[in-house]
Amino acid sequence: MVAHKSAAAARQYYTEGLKREDYYSEKQEVVGKWHGKATARLGLSGNVTGEAFAALVENRHPVEGGRLTPHTKADRIVGYDINFHAPKSLSVLYAMTQDQGVLRAFRQAVQETMAEIEESTATRVRRRGEASNRWTGNLAWAEFVHFTARPVGGIPDPHLHVHCFSFNATFDGEEGRWKAAKFRDIKKNAPYNEAAFHSRLAAALAGQGYAVARTKQGWEIKGMPASVIAKFSRRTAQIERLAEEKGITNPKEKETLGALSREGKRHGLSFSDLMASWSGRLTEGEKVEVSKVCFDKEQSFGTRVTPSEAVDYALAKVFEKQSVVERGRILAEAMRFGVGFVTPKAVKAEFERRGLIGRFVGEEHLCTTVGVLAEEVALINFARAGRNSAMPLGGRGTLNLGSKLSEEQRAAVKHILTNRDQVIAIRGGAGVGKTTLMQEAAKAIEARGLKLFAFAPSASASRETLRESGFEGAETVAHLLTNTKLQQQVRGQVIWIDEAGLLGVRDMWRIMEIAGAGTRVILTGDAAQHAPVQRGDAFRLLQQHAGLRIAEVTQIRRQELQDYKEAIEALSKGDLRTGFRRLEKLGAFIEIADEAERYRKLASDFIALSRGGEAPLVVSPTHAEGAMVTEAIRSAKREAKKLGPEREFLRLQNLQWEESVRALPESYFPGLVVQYHQNAVGAKRGEIFRVARIDPEGQVHLTGDRGKTRVLPMKDAPRFQVFEEQSISLGKGDRIRITRNGTSADGRRLSNGNVFTVDRFDKKGRIVLNTGAVLEKNHGHLAHGYCQTSHSSQSKSVRHVLVAQSESSLVASSQEQFYVSCSRGKETIHIYTDNRRGLQEAVGNTSTRMSGVELAELSQKDLSTFMSSPLRAKQWSDAIQNRRGLDESKTWVETVANQRKEHPTRKGSGPSWKGYIEMRRKIAGPDGKSRSKGHPTGKPKGPKPRGRTLPKTSLLTTPVQERMLALHEAKKKAEAEKQLETRKSEAKETEEKKVVALHPKNVKKQEPISKPLPTPKPKRAAEEPAGDARKKWSANMYQTAGANFNKVAEKTKGQNAAKETGKARPSQPNQAKNSAPDRKIRMGGAEVKPLPQNNTKKISEHASKQKANDAGAAAQKQAALQKKIQAQKAPPPPKPKK
């Protein structure tokens, strides 16, 4: 995607570039076509004309002739040339066979991709000093199809590609006028659009029967010989040779080099001439193979890739080193992996199904996964659960600290020794004396019988800096994570991690898992320096979200000059203006525009400063500029006779592939080197293999140094790294840097980052270092040691530092990088650049990365719900001890994500997480209406449900919480059943006492039932206690009830006797009903409803039958009852229930 800023240059480009092929005969031109929704509004259709093209680049309406958009500036971008290129195998296939189905598929893929780009088009809107984007969804572009590349040696190679010249105009329907289009977002989404184009093209070709094969660079037509592809890629090979000669590795610089090396277009060359030339390059066997690809389609597509597998691969790759990723990048990686088998539509549908956590930040749609967020939440809650859970490391007595400590250092040591948290953090910038306070704290900790284990992320920081400071057993964090014996030794002791700011979330979480519930963890570092290479800024995450009490050391002690010290202090606080002013006062900036002269000056200063015995540290943000600096210094050493005769040695360059890439067979090619860093089946740690071949089934065959052969298991990808063989020139006096931990030929340990000087070469051609260590000729893991990146220089401290940071490295410049680079020196600093002002602007950007917690906008209150009842700190520690903490965290995050999930594709489709929390706090709906009346919309509750609302975060539970709640409920249920049984037994006993008390012989004579008992009048509190009055009133009530019971029993007895003699049979059906008493019975002033007549009849019948059948039993029961009455007194009536 190339921007055109001149109307005149655009007109010439149309005439000389777009209209004409890279070969052409007289009167032969390429016909362009109009496309886009905006062309119809402009009145354009069909073929492109020069007049209409010129009018649009000049910002004129092509039909009406007036000015099109409001602004016509001299530096106005008139349009963008968006290019689409077919793979070389497809270009050769079409050129040799002229299969029109291939051309139709290619153009269709271009048009669909451009339509998707057009759909996302927007324009800028500025109102009241604020700018925003407004969607328009229309563009106008001219399409030109070309079939060849730029000629090499007068003859072009086949190269099918399309130029879509998109004009800088879009129609704003809301304002009703043409405005400039916003192409910045389109350019930012270029990787996605490119992947979508290739996905559509490969899928269309697969539909025609052409199988495609995924390659490391993209894809090719399956079956097309590699030799044929190489013969028709001369232009690419030419640019690569020129780049290698000039030492250019930057892709953008290679594009510039390609433009400078173009040959002119060939006049008078016909297509038949080209076909004859192309056919002459191929052998007969190659011609047969090309014909088979087109005419013998066997549908040999190999293993198909599903959209689910494609998305799985993309997620594994992009989230290995980042916690938050832009949505388009995930989709692009998935489409590249599934090219030929998946379409953009299928990939998007699968992505939507995954339900990633995401939201818009500015104009970017950022996403994270449940697993990534769960890891961060688990790490935060581990530290939160450990607060105030341990005894002070220094005991309860008086602390005797060294007198050489500053007040800040003394306070930091006291903070460590008196802290009751399991995780203790010390924040300190570069050169503030963190190592000194570590030594003092370590003495006090070990004096109490605890053992301190010191670790650091890098080998140089642990095995050099820490060991030289007295921590003899200091090791790397990676050693701790892989050594199970060491993990057992640290349990119950103290783990101290220095340079903790370089640890990612995954490694930090694994350290916490190793620590468990009884091991203290001390972290020292600086989040203002470089971020970790791996995913997540763990140290910053703990500082900001775990609620730890942090001691800070800010007084710089490394720099000796006051201005130098003040400059570093300002840079550490992000005050670039003051920092640059202090550096200018020191004379640190050396601004030289000419590249060669600038590097010669740096090399001269390097040699001059090295005469003092200690070589200065040279730092550069990028490897590319570092290579140029290295060559300049070595050239200066040759001229000064400080570099002896040179020899060539093997150098292994780590390709830094992600684990997901290492697991793909198509990533490999013969000659690559595979080295294991962990033991595996059939391979030992440190063993080296070379890729011999890749068979048609996709298996990678390896050969070892002693002829050992094996197939590379892709499941071992976490256990090995992949390197590319290169060569390195070394001579006596050269400085080399070790690039991988290992041992020398004589058994000495070599740490990654160690710098040595070549002393000589022995008789076997081996390298003898200044320390006496010997390196084998094929050691491989070494590089020139003159210049380092700022990331690898962190934790180093030297007398002099030289920083090479020109415009070519500004893309890798940041506030953190510049702070680390400048703070390494003690005495002097020199900064070599070609643009001092541009450097200050570039380092104003920060490299701080957003975390998953920040993207999800989880507040402290949200995180605290994870530790809410019934999951206490102790239960969480037990889960950590059993390695279940991450599972618990993942379940909690899934629950929260399901309730707060935002629509993953469209901005403003739903409330954000922050908006949801605010909505719950303010009791307001998404529309701003009050929810105080109980309904989400603010309306009164109705009989019909209005839809479910999101639950509060505090109600979300994890499986452990659910189990605890279940136990709690079971316990409550058992207690309730026990109480119920007790009440039943008490009620039964009371009922028996009631029966005895209400027997006719035990009831005193009462007044006639017709006369209700007067309601007792309550007495004053002074005359009689309220409790006595209630007791008397209850006794009267029971006595009245007894009298009524006796009267009903006598009446029933009379009716039964009448029935037996036949005198009481009613003559009419309603006689029994009419004979019921018509007056109401009053008990204590309250009306009592009479018993229903039908129930009385049933009772009478049952009593007569029982009396006739069991007369003897009744008599015995009556005698026993009388005996029991005589034996005991009637109990008082029970107290009424409150």
Secondary structure by P-SEA (a helix, b strand, c coil): ccccccaaaaaaaaaccccccccccccbbbbbbbbcaaaaaacccccccaaaaaaaaaccccccccccccccccccccccbbbbbccaaaaaaaaacccaaaaaaaaaaaaaaaaaaaaabbbbbbcccbbbbbbbccccbbbbbbcccccccccccbbbbcccccccccccccccbbbbbbaaaaaaaaaaaaaaaaaaaaaaaaaacbbbbbcccccccccccaaaaaaaaaaaaaaaaaaaaaccccaaaaaaaaaaacccccccccaaaaaaaaaaaccaaaaaaaaaacccccccccccccaaaaaaaaaaaaacccccccaaaaaaaaaaaacccccaaaaaaaaaaacccccccccccccccaaaaaaaaaaaaaaaaaccccccccccccccccccccaaaaaaaaaaaaccccbbbbbbcccccaaaaaaaaaaaaaaacbbbbbbcccccccccccccccccccccaaaaaccaaaaaaaccbbbbbcccccccaaaaaaaaaaacccbbbbbbbbccccccccccaaaaaaacccccbbbbbccccccccaaaaaaaaaaaacaaaaaaaaaaaaccccccccaaaaaaaaaaaaaaaacccbbbbbbbccaaaaaaaaaaaaaaaaaaccccbbbbbbbbbccccccccccccccccccbbbbbccccccccccbbbbbccccccbbbbbbccccccccccccccccbbbbbbbbbbbcccbbbbbcbbbbccccccccccbbbbbccccccbbbbcccccccccccccccccccccccccccccccbbbbbbcccccccccaaaaaaaaaccccbbbbbcccaaaaaaaaccccccccccccccccaaaaaaaacccccaaaaaaaaaacaaaaaaaaaaaaaaaacccccccccccccaaaaaaaaaaccccccccccccccccccccccccccccccccccccaaaaaaaaaaaaaaaaaaaaaaaaaaaaaaaaaaaaaaaacccccccccccccccccccccccccccaaaaaaaaaaaaaaaaaaaaaaaaaaaaaaaaaaaacccccccccccccccccbbbbcccbbbbcccaaaaaaaaaaaaaaaaccaaaaaaaaaaaaaaaaaccccccccccc
